[in-house]
Every structure is written in structure tokens, then in C-alpha cells.
Amino acid sequence: MAKLTMVEAINLALRQEMEKDPRVLLLGEDVGRNGGVFRVTQGLLDTFGETRVMDTPLSESAIVGVAIGMAVYGLRPVAEIQFEGFVYAAMEQLADHAGRIRTRSRGRYHCPLVVRLPYGGGIRAPEHHSDSNEAYFVHTPGIKVVVPSTPYESKGLFVAALRDPDPVIFMEPKKIYRSLREEVPEEEYLIPLGESRIVLEGTDITLITWGAMLQPTLQAAMLMEKSGTSAEVLDLRTLSPLDTESMIESVKKTHRAVVVHEAPATCGVGAEIVARINEKALVHLEAPVERVTGFDTVMPLPKLEKYYLPSAERVVDAVNRVISF
């Protein structure tokens, strides 16, 4: 079994689904001849041609708007936004049309659209290239939000997203595009949307995270194990719909929790997670739930980036506060 990066795993998923389903097509800036900024779509133009791998003008609103029309018509478009900071130009299309078409048409039309969105910090990029803007989409009814954390996860989740009848924002953590390798099966497999996974079982505290933040969270769990604290690590995979049941089951077992994400704290997805834990597991908690997040400021330029992103040390500090409460 080949060990692939996340870039290679998503490319494999795209290739296999395009071979299997002629309705699947790609569009975006430089996705064809250049294979995308991160080379995720490399080689697909040569295999499938310009009618299925389409380079577009520099207009995110047009890319997503055209893709919505294709999806409603019956195709299964995959629209790439080069960097997450450019997606704001397409928010009107996503919120007012993609997310509403099923309700607007009383179920007569669906929008099986996948928007690929490289996101997050950790690659020393310029402004507008390192945001974590998942909360915008989680707050938007009718849109599903998926965030893989490893190459294996990315392939299975991407196939599930491609086959979903509703619009999916597939957020790809740039920091781990090529920094991880993992065995990824050549054969088809799906990871259902809306189901989280326990990456590490533990008894003393639940650490809830997703995407690139899984790595520092696991590092923190290993550090805590040396001092006798057993952490359970939950990778959410899908932020909308959110697997509330698994979170609550884990918290009921450990009685403590910390949520880790790189987006700003205020109104981040972590706040919703804390609210659900308080609503459904308050009597089981032995300490308030803490959040380890980015800060309520614009992501800084490269020299200060490492101070903004959550680290294993910050997670350990939060765990110690919760444990000693």
C-alpha cells in the first residue's frame, strides 16, 4: 500500500471519481495546465481534457456561480478556491444560492457541489492566505463543512463529499498538505460525513480538534501521558453536521474537555462545541471546558505566525488548568 501525502490522496480520489462518474468535473484558477497552486489537480487535464478540467478567470464569484448552475443541472462540479481568503467574494453565491436551493425549490433541486478550499496557517504565506474561516460556513444553513486531518482521511472524506447530494465545503489544511505521509488504499473507500473518530483513547480528559490541529493535540497528549494524564483525542472530521453524540459520550467518560482550533476564539466553532457540552453533559463536568485557539486578530505575517497558532505547549497548559480546577 502506497504512502501518500494529502495532496496525492486527494488527487487520487479525484482521478478515480472522474473515471467512474462522467458528471464529475473540475473548475478553478490554474487547476488545469498548472495543476493548481498546490498541484492537487496535477495531471488531470492530460487525462480528462479541457471539457472536464477547466481553467477559469480570476473571479471566485463566477467560479462558484457557474458551478452551482452545473450542479443544479445534474453535474457534480468540484470548484477550487486557490486560498481561503479569496472565498469571501463567493459568499453571496454560497449562502444565498448553494445553501438555499433545496429549500427554495421545495426539494425539486439539489446542489451536489464540492468547493475545495485550502485553508489555515503554518506555511508562512502573505495576507489573505492563512485564515481559518470555517465558522462562516458552519453558520450557513444548507452547507456541509468537512476538514480532513490526514492523507487517509482526506481520500475517504473527499469521495463521500463528491457523492453527497448537497453542497460541501471541503477545507484542506495547507500545513499538512505534504508534511505527513500515510498508507492510503488504492481501492475505493468512503468515510461517512458527520461521524467523528477517536484517534487516541483516554480516561482523564477529552481533547476535541480537527484538521492540522490534530498534530499538536496528539503531541500534547503524548507529553501528558508522561506525567500520568490520560487524554482522549477526538478528531471531528466534519464540522457541519457536527457529531455531537460522540463528543458527549467522550466527555461523560472523562468529565473534562479542551477544544483546540486555529481560528479566532470569538464565535469560533469551539464556542458551539462548548455550548453543546454544557447543554448535554453539564452535570458530568468536573471543570469548565477550555479552548485553545488562535487570537481575535488578523493572522500575522510569517515572523509571528508560530505565536498565533496553537502549540502542544499551549494545549498542555490548558489541560493542566482543567485538571487542577
VEXNU-252569 format. One record per residue (C-alpha): residue number from 1; residue in one letter; x, y, z. Coordinates in Angstrom, 3 decimals. Layout:
BEGIN
+-----+------+----------+----------+----------+
: seq : type :        X :        Y :        Z :
+-----+------+----------+----------+----------+
: NUM :    A :        X :        Y :        Z :
...
+-----+------+----------+----------+----------+
This chain:
BEGIN
+-----+------+----------+----------+----------+
: seq : type :        X :        Y :        Z :
+-----+------+----------+----------+----------+
:   1 :    M :    0.000 :    0.000 :    0.000 :
:   2 :    A :    1.467 :    3.341 :   -1.057 :
:   3 :    K :    2.286 :    6.039 :    1.470 :
:   4 :    L :    0.776 :    9.257 :    0.162 :
:   5 :    T :    0.657 :   12.904 :    1.144 :
:   6 :    M :   -2.686 :   14.662 :    1.468 :
:   7 :    V :   -2.105 :   16.281 :   -1.932 :
:   8 :    E :   -1.574 :   12.872 :   -3.534 :
:   9 :    A :   -4.532 :   11.303 :   -1.721 :
:  10 :    I :   -6.981 :   13.988 :   -2.898 :
:  11 :    N :   -5.567 :   13.786 :   -6.422 :
:  12 :    L :   -6.148 :   10.013 :   -6.367 :
:  13 :    A :   -9.708 :   10.464 :   -5.127 :
:  14 :    L :  -10.423 :   12.984 :   -7.891 :
:  15 :    R :   -8.911 :   10.781 :  -10.586 :
:  16 :    Q :  -10.833 :    7.691 :   -9.520 :
:  17 :    E :  -14.159 :    9.502 :   -9.190 :
:  18 :    M :  -13.700 :   11.220 :  -12.564 :
:  19 :    E :  -13.005 :    7.849 :  -14.177 :
:  20 :    K :  -16.075 :    6.378 :  -12.534 :
:  21 :    D :  -18.550 :    9.217 :  -12.989 :
:  22 :    P :  -18.527 :   11.383 :  -16.140 :
:  23 :    R :  -20.571 :   14.031 :  -14.314 :
:  24 :    V :  -17.581 :   14.961 :  -12.124 :
:  25 :    L :  -15.613 :   17.923 :  -13.465 :
:  26 :    L :  -13.168 :   20.486 :  -12.112 :
:  27 :    L :  -13.023 :   24.241 :  -12.443 :
:  28 :    G :  -10.923 :   26.955 :  -10.892 :
:  29 :    E :   -7.946 :   29.235 :  -11.343 :
:  30 :    D :   -4.956 :   27.305 :  -12.751 :
:  31 :    V :   -6.404 :   23.881 :  -11.919 :
:  32 :    G :   -5.710 :   22.616 :  -15.423 :
:  33 :    R :   -2.397 :   23.427 :  -17.060 :
:  34 :    N :   -0.598 :   24.215 :  -13.786 :
:  35 :    G :   -2.347 :   21.580 :  -11.689 :
:  36 :    G :   -3.376 :   24.153 :   -9.098 :
:  37 :    V :   -1.203 :   26.257 :   -6.791 :
:  38 :    F :   -0.520 :   23.222 :   -4.600 :
:  39 :    R :   -0.551 :   20.741 :   -7.536 :
:  40 :    V :   -3.563 :   18.869 :   -6.171 :
:  41 :    T :   -5.082 :   18.596 :   -9.670 :
:  42 :    Q :   -1.813 :   17.907 :  -11.456 :
:  43 :    G :   -2.106 :   15.541 :  -14.427 :
:  44 :    L :   -5.895 :   15.548 :  -14.548 :
:  45 :    L :   -6.102 :   17.879 :  -17.560 :
:  46 :    D :   -3.950 :   15.479 :  -19.625 :
:  47 :    T :   -6.204 :   12.561 :  -18.683 :
:  48 :    F :   -9.660 :   14.103 :  -18.892 :
:  49 :    G :   -9.283 :   17.085 :  -21.226 :
:  50 :    E :  -10.402 :   20.694 :  -21.171 :
:  51 :    T :  -14.125 :   19.920 :  -21.061 :
:  52 :    R :  -13.752 :   18.362 :  -17.593 :
:  53 :    V :  -10.756 :   20.257 :  -16.166 :
:  54 :    M :  -11.351 :   23.948 :  -16.791 :
:  55 :    D :   -9.082 :   26.881 :  -16.055 :
:  56 :    T :  -11.228 :   29.896 :  -15.199 :
:  57 :    P :  -10.824 :   33.677 :  -14.985 :
:  58 :    L :   -9.780 :   35.210 :  -11.663 :
:  59 :    S :  -13.312 :   35.518 :  -10.299 :
:  60 :    E :  -14.344 :   33.447 :   -7.299 :
:  61 :    S :  -17.956 :   34.606 :   -7.601 :
:  62 :    A :  -18.048 :   33.410 :  -11.213 :
:  63 :    I :  -16.349 :   30.095 :  -10.394 :
:  64 :    V :  -18.833 :   29.218 :   -7.672 :
:  65 :    G :  -21.821 :   30.698 :   -9.518 :
:  66 :    V :  -21.141 :   28.641 :  -12.638 :
:  67 :    A :  -20.510 :   25.538 :  -10.503 :
:  68 :    I :  -23.872 :   25.984 :   -8.763 :
:  69 :    G :  -25.609 :   26.094 :  -12.146 :
:  70 :    M :  -23.783 :   22.944 :  -13.219 :
:  71 :    A :  -24.728 :   21.146 :  -10.011 :
:  72 :    V :  -28.411 :   22.077 :  -10.227 :
:  73 :    Y :  -28.376 :   20.930 :  -13.855 :
:  74 :    G :  -27.200 :   17.469 :  -12.751 :
:  75 :    L :  -23.409 :   17.561 :  -12.962 :
:  76 :    R :  -21.064 :   17.137 :   -9.996 :
:  77 :    P :  -18.624 :   20.040 :  -10.161 :
:  78 :    V :  -15.578 :   20.485 :   -7.945 :
:  79 :    A :  -14.738 :   24.182 :   -7.674 :
:  80 :    E :  -11.339 :   25.180 :   -6.319 :
:  81 :    I :  -10.722 :   28.438 :   -4.469 :
:  82 :    Q :   -6.954 :   28.959 :   -4.501 :
:  83 :    F :   -6.748 :   30.240 :   -0.915 :
:  84 :    E :   -9.384 :   30.532 :    1.781 :
:  85 :    G :   -9.018 :   34.314 :    1.944 :
:  86 :    F :  -10.355 :   34.625 :   -1.608 :
:  87 :    V :  -13.641 :   32.818 :   -0.880 :
:  88 :    Y :  -15.336 :   35.910 :    0.551 :
:  89 :    A :  -16.030 :   37.093 :   -2.998 :
:  90 :    A :  -18.146 :   33.960 :   -3.460 :
:  91 :    M :  -20.037 :   34.090 :   -0.159 :
:  92 :    E :  -23.154 :   35.534 :   -1.774 :
:  93 :    Q :  -23.297 :   32.603 :   -4.177 :
:  94 :    L :  -22.708 :   30.052 :   -1.427 :
:  95 :    A :  -25.004 :   31.457 :    1.259 :
:  96 :    D :  -27.836 :   32.791 :   -0.896 :
:  97 :    H :  -27.936 :   30.129 :   -3.595 :
:  98 :    A :  -25.979 :   26.909 :   -2.976 :
:  99 :    G :  -27.186 :   26.584 :    0.603 :
: 100 :    R :  -30.800 :   27.506 :   -0.194 :
: 101 :    I :  -31.624 :   25.815 :   -3.486 :
: 102 :    R :  -33.114 :   22.679 :   -1.914 :
: 103 :    T :  -35.396 :   24.737 :    0.341 :
: 104 :    R :  -36.155 :   27.318 :   -2.347 :
: 105 :    S :  -37.274 :   24.610 :   -4.778 :
: 106 :    R :  -39.086 :   22.572 :   -2.091 :
: 107 :    G :  -36.776 :   19.647 :   -2.735 :
: 108 :    R :  -37.067 :   19.611 :   -6.519 :
: 109 :    Y :  -33.433 :   20.647 :   -6.996 :
: 110 :    H :  -30.230 :   19.710 :   -5.243 :
: 111 :    C :  -26.774 :   21.215 :   -5.439 :
: 112 :    P :  -24.151 :   18.413 :   -5.383 :
: 113 :    L :  -21.239 :   20.842 :   -5.378 :
: 114 :    V :  -17.851 :   20.479 :   -3.699 :
: 115 :    V :  -15.822 :   23.621 :   -3.068 :
: 116 :    R :  -12.188 :   22.787 :   -2.374 :
: 117 :    L :  -10.716 :   25.345 :   -0.020 :
: 118 :    P :   -7.041 :   25.214 :    1.020 :
: 119 :    Y :   -7.052 :   26.945 :    4.408 :
: 120 :    G :   -5.121 :   27.750 :    7.556 :
: 121 :    G :   -1.680 :   28.891 :    8.584 :
: 122 :    G :    1.695 :   27.306 :    9.055 :
: 123 :    I :    3.201 :   27.801 :    5.585 :
: 124 :    R :    4.478 :   31.384 :    6.032 :
: 125 :    A :    2.134 :   32.823 :    3.418 :
: 126 :    P :    1.209 :   36.503 :    2.850 :
: 127 :    E :   -2.019 :   38.185 :    3.941 :
: 128 :    H :   -5.330 :   36.589 :    2.830 :
: 129 :    H :   -3.582 :   33.209 :    2.548 :
: 130 :    S :   -3.683 :   31.834 :    6.102 :
: 131 :    D :   -7.162 :   32.342 :    7.556 :
: 132 :    S :   -9.264 :   29.683 :    9.275 :
: 133 :    N :  -12.753 :   30.727 :    8.250 :
: 134 :    E :  -14.741 :   27.549 :    8.871 :
: 135 :    A :  -17.204 :   29.297 :   11.196 :
: 136 :    Y :  -18.693 :   31.286 :    8.304 :
: 137 :    F :  -19.752 :   28.092 :    6.589 :
: 138 :    V :  -20.794 :   26.190 :    9.693 :
: 139 :    H :  -23.137 :   29.089 :   10.437 :
: 140 :    T :  -24.657 :   28.862 :    6.939 :
: 141 :    P :  -27.674 :   26.518 :    6.715 :
: 142 :    G :  -27.685 :   24.030 :    3.869 :
: 143 :    I :  -23.908 :   23.708 :    3.565 :
: 144 :    K :  -21.780 :   20.861 :    4.913 :
: 145 :    V :  -18.238 :   21.501 :    6.117 :
: 146 :    V :  -15.534 :   18.826 :    6.075 :
: 147 :    V :  -11.957 :   19.123 :    7.364 :
: 148 :    P :   -9.610 :   16.138 :    6.943 :
: 149 :    S :   -6.644 :   15.658 :    9.249 :
: 150 :    T :   -4.527 :   13.026 :    7.455 :
: 151 :    P :   -3.981 :   11.670 :    3.922 :
: 152 :    Y :   -6.083 :    8.542 :    4.602 :
: 153 :    E :   -8.914 :   10.621 :    5.991 :
: 154 :    S :   -8.775 :   13.088 :    3.102 :
: 155 :    K :   -9.367 :   10.459 :    0.425 :
: 156 :    G :  -12.307 :    8.778 :    2.159 :
: 157 :    L :  -13.949 :   12.042 :    3.146 :
: 158 :    F :  -13.456 :   13.573 :   -0.290 :
: 159 :    V :  -15.170 :   10.672 :   -2.034 :
: 160 :    A :  -18.080 :   10.961 :    0.398 :
: 161 :    A :  -18.270 :   14.709 :   -0.260 :
: 162 :    L :  -18.279 :   14.180 :   -4.029 :
: 163 :    R :  -21.206 :   11.775 :   -3.772 :
: 164 :    D :  -23.240 :   13.914 :   -1.377 :
: 165 :    P :  -26.417 :   15.497 :   -2.790 :
: 166 :    D :  -25.793 :   18.825 :   -1.056 :
: 167 :    P :  -23.036 :   21.471 :   -1.240 :
: 168 :    V :  -19.892 :   20.622 :    0.704 :
: 169 :    I :  -17.056 :   22.973 :    1.648 :
: 170 :    F :  -14.001 :   20.721 :    1.725 :
: 171 :    M :  -11.388 :   22.574 :    3.749 :
: 172 :    E :   -7.858 :   21.281 :    3.178 :
: 173 :    P :   -5.264 :   22.239 :    5.842 :
: 174 :    K :   -2.307 :   23.611 :    3.894 :
: 175 :    K :    0.101 :   22.990 :    6.757 :
: 176 :    I :   -0.230 :   19.225 :    6.377 :
: 177 :    Y :   -0.544 :   19.038 :    2.581 :
: 178 :    R :    2.907 :   17.488 :    2.316 :
: 179 :    S :    4.196 :   17.236 :    5.886 :
: 180 :    L :    2.501 :   13.878 :    6.551 :
: 181 :    R :    2.639 :   10.580 :    4.701 :
: 182 :    E :    0.296 :    7.717 :    5.418 :
: 183 :    E :   -0.749 :    4.437 :    3.841 :
: 184 :    V :   -3.718 :    5.132 :    1.562 :
: 185 :    P :   -5.508 :    2.244 :   -0.175 :
: 186 :    E :   -5.726 :    2.313 :   -3.945 :
: 187 :    E :   -9.169 :    0.754 :   -3.786 :
: 188 :    E :  -12.324 :    2.736 :   -3.114 :
: 189 :    Y :  -13.415 :    3.554 :    0.433 :
: 190 :    L :  -15.693 :    6.170 :    1.974 :
: 191 :    I :  -15.687 :    7.870 :    5.346 :
: 192 :    P :  -19.268 :    8.972 :    6.078 :
: 193 :    L :  -19.820 :   12.679 :    6.660 :
: 194 :    G :  -20.998 :   13.630 :   10.135 :
: 195 :    E :  -19.039 :   10.965 :   12.015 :
: 196 :    S :  -16.023 :   11.854 :   14.152 :
: 197 :    R :  -13.313 :    9.415 :   15.205 :
: 198 :    I :  -11.422 :    8.677 :   18.405 :
: 199 :    V :   -7.759 :    8.923 :   17.463 :
: 200 :    L :   -6.486 :    8.156 :   20.951 :
: 201 :    E :   -8.449 :    6.646 :   23.809 :
: 202 :    G :   -8.086 :    8.075 :   27.303 :
: 203 :    T :   -9.808 :    8.423 :   30.652 :
: 204 :    D :   -8.882 :   11.776 :   32.243 :
: 205 :    I :   -9.761 :   14.474 :   29.679 :
: 206 :    T :  -11.211 :   14.816 :   26.170 :
: 207 :    L :   -9.306 :   16.861 :   23.586 :
: 208 :    I :  -11.527 :   17.866 :   20.650 :
: 209 :    T :   -9.956 :   19.143 :   17.439 :
: 210 :    W :   -9.834 :   18.900 :   13.629 :
: 211 :    G :   -7.586 :   19.451 :   10.624 :
: 212 :    A :   -3.968 :   20.487 :   11.133 :
: 213 :    M :   -4.529 :   20.981 :   14.859 :
: 214 :    L :   -4.715 :   17.226 :   15.346 :
: 215 :    Q :   -0.909 :   17.045 :   15.280 :
: 216 :    P :   -0.132 :   19.469 :   18.158 :
: 217 :    T :   -3.073 :   17.995 :   20.075 :
: 218 :    L :   -1.630 :   14.491 :   19.771 :
: 219 :    Q :    1.792 :   15.826 :   20.752 :
: 220 :    A :    0.220 :   17.350 :   23.850 :
: 221 :    A :   -1.471 :   14.048 :   24.681 :
: 222 :    M :    1.888 :   12.257 :   24.471 :
: 223 :    L :    3.502 :   14.823 :   26.762 :
: 224 :    M :    0.694 :   14.496 :   29.289 :
: 225 :    E :    0.931 :   10.719 :   29.245 :
: 226 :    K :    4.463 :   11.007 :   30.604 :
: 227 :    S :    3.093 :   12.865 :   33.616 :
: 228 :    G :    0.294 :   10.366 :   34.179 :
: 229 :    T :   -2.629 :   12.137 :   32.481 :
: 230 :    S :   -4.614 :   10.010 :   30.034 :
: 231 :    A :   -6.135 :   12.100 :   27.235 :
: 232 :    E :   -8.770 :   11.023 :   24.747 :
: 233 :    V :   -8.330 :   12.758 :   21.376 :
: 234 :    L :  -11.395 :   13.245 :   19.175 :
: 235 :    D :  -10.973 :   14.272 :   15.526 :
: 236 :    L :  -14.278 :   15.789 :   14.408 :
: 237 :    R :  -13.707 :   15.343 :   10.645 :
: 238 :    T :  -16.990 :   17.100 :    9.825 :
: 239 :    L :  -17.908 :   20.455 :   11.382 :
: 240 :    S :  -21.355 :   20.577 :    9.811 :
: 241 :    P :  -23.129 :   18.351 :   10.609 :
: 242 :    L :  -21.380 :   18.081 :   13.963 :
: 243 :    D :  -21.116 :   14.700 :   15.661 :
: 244 :    T :  -22.476 :   15.867 :   18.997 :
: 245 :    E :  -23.212 :   12.363 :   20.283 :
: 246 :    S :  -19.587 :   11.232 :   20.152 :
: 247 :    M :  -18.385 :   14.395 :   21.898 :
: 248 :    I :  -20.897 :   13.972 :   24.699 :
: 249 :    E :  -20.112 :   10.263 :   25.151 :
: 250 :    S :  -16.426 :   11.047 :   25.489 :
: 251 :    V :  -16.978 :   13.913 :   27.940 :
: 252 :    K :  -19.271 :   11.761 :   30.068 :
: 253 :    K :  -16.410 :    9.275 :   30.322 :
: 254 :    T :  -13.565 :   11.721 :   31.069 :
: 255 :    H :  -15.547 :   14.527 :   32.815 :
: 256 :    R :  -13.257 :   17.208 :   31.352 :
: 257 :    A :  -12.631 :   18.740 :   27.939 :
: 258 :    V :  -10.438 :   21.117 :   25.953 :
: 259 :    V :  -11.228 :   22.263 :   22.400 :
: 260 :    V :   -8.357 :   23.135 :   20.051 :
: 261 :    H :   -8.652 :   25.128 :   16.803 :
: 262 :    E :   -6.567 :   27.722 :   14.975 :
: 263 :    A :   -9.396 :   30.130 :   14.114 :
: 264 :    P :  -10.016 :   33.139 :   16.390 :
: 265 :    A :  -11.758 :   32.312 :   19.664 :
: 266 :    T :  -14.801 :   34.598 :   19.471 :
: 267 :    C :  -17.735 :   32.835 :   17.779 :
: 268 :    G :  -15.416 :   30.087 :   16.545 :
: 269 :    V :  -16.676 :   26.529 :   16.167 :
: 270 :    G :  -15.132 :   25.793 :   19.562 :
: 271 :    A :  -17.708 :   28.061 :   21.196 :
: 272 :    E :  -20.529 :   25.966 :   19.709 :
: 273 :    I :  -18.853 :   22.790 :   20.927 :
: 274 :    V :  -18.566 :   24.166 :   24.458 :
: 275 :    A :  -22.233 :   25.212 :   24.339 :
: 276 :    R :  -23.348 :   21.729 :   23.325 :
: 277 :    I :  -21.261 :   20.106 :   26.043 :
: 278 :    N :  -22.769 :   22.463 :   28.620 :
: 279 :    E :  -26.280 :   21.746 :   27.348 :
: 280 :    K :  -25.969 :   17.976 :   27.265 :
: 281 :    A :  -23.237 :   17.000 :   29.729 :
: 282 :    L :  -23.002 :   19.779 :   32.309 :
: 283 :    V :  -23.689 :   17.501 :   35.283 :
: 284 :    H :  -20.839 :   15.236 :   34.183 :
: 285 :    L :  -18.228 :   18.016 :   34.076 :
: 286 :    E :  -15.721 :   18.430 :   36.891 :
: 287 :    A :  -14.250 :   21.646 :   35.432 :
: 288 :    P :  -15.183 :   24.303 :   32.870 :
: 289 :    V :  -14.348 :   23.442 :   29.257 :
: 290 :    E :  -11.361 :   25.398 :   27.949 :
: 291 :    R :  -10.478 :   26.484 :   24.418 :
: 292 :    V :   -7.016 :   26.738 :   22.880 :
: 293 :    T :   -7.367 :   28.825 :   19.732 :
: 294 :    G :   -5.916 :   31.485 :   17.532 :
: 295 :    F :   -6.338 :   35.062 :   18.691 :
: 296 :    D :   -9.016 :   37.640 :   17.906 :
: 297 :    T :   -6.830 :   39.398 :   15.397 :
: 298 :    V :   -5.809 :   39.051 :   11.782 :
: 299 :    M :   -3.382 :   36.179 :   11.216 :
: 300 :    P :    0.055 :   37.818 :   11.488 :
: 301 :    L :    2.690 :   37.741 :    8.802 :
: 302 :    P :    5.275 :   34.918 :    8.853 :
: 303 :    K :    7.596 :   36.137 :   11.635 :
: 304 :    L :    4.796 :   35.985 :   14.212 :
: 305 :    E :    2.803 :   33.098 :   12.766 :
: 306 :    K :    4.106 :   30.479 :   15.199 :
: 307 :    Y :    2.971 :   32.603 :   18.148 :
: 308 :    Y :   -0.559 :   32.731 :   16.757 :
: 309 :    L :   -1.090 :   29.046 :   16.046 :
: 310 :    P :   -1.941 :   26.713 :   18.965 :
: 311 :    S :    1.022 :   24.626 :   20.063 :
: 312 :    A :    1.362 :   21.437 :   22.076 :
: 313 :    E :    2.632 :   23.538 :   24.981 :
: 314 :    R :   -0.470 :   25.751 :   24.978 :
: 315 :    V :   -2.669 :   22.661 :   24.922 :
: 316 :    V :   -0.781 :   21.137 :   27.847 :
: 317 :    D :   -1.167 :   24.376 :   29.840 :
: 318 :    A :   -4.929 :   24.343 :   29.237 :
: 319 :    V :   -5.180 :   20.693 :   30.249 :
: 320 :    N :   -3.269 :   21.369 :   33.462 :
: 321 :    R :   -5.665 :   24.178 :   34.332 :
: 322 :    V :   -8.673 :   21.970 :   33.728 :
: 323 :    I :   -7.224 :   19.004 :   35.620 :
: 324 :    S :   -6.271 :   21.134 :   38.636 :
: 325 :    F :   -9.555 :   23.103 :   38.736 :
+-----+------+----------+----------+----------+
